[in-house]
Amino acid sequence: MSLPKFIVGMIFALAIVVGWSYFDDASLGTIIMRAVICAVVIQVGYFLLIYAMIARSSPTSAAKTHEVDRGIKVAEGERLTARRGSLR
């Protein structure tokens, strides 16, 4: 989940908690307390989700990283320069 999606979802969740508290005739202090608790719970959940995703992924070695094809095809002995493909 990307950060912008998370932030939008968190704002909607907090709006629902605030609206529910308001229509429940809660005091302003109770509304703020519920919103803060909701925000903390959402933040902890997001942190745990990201931590689980990182822990679950396998580490890649430097050799594997260099072997990855980046889509650039170079002939044997050719050098990559800034002028490759230019008219000069």
Secondary structure, DSSP 8 states (H G I E B T S, - for coil): --HHHHHHHHHHHHHHHHHHHHHTT--HHHHHHHHHHHHHHHHHHHHHHHHHHHHHS----HHHHHHS--S----TT----TTTT---
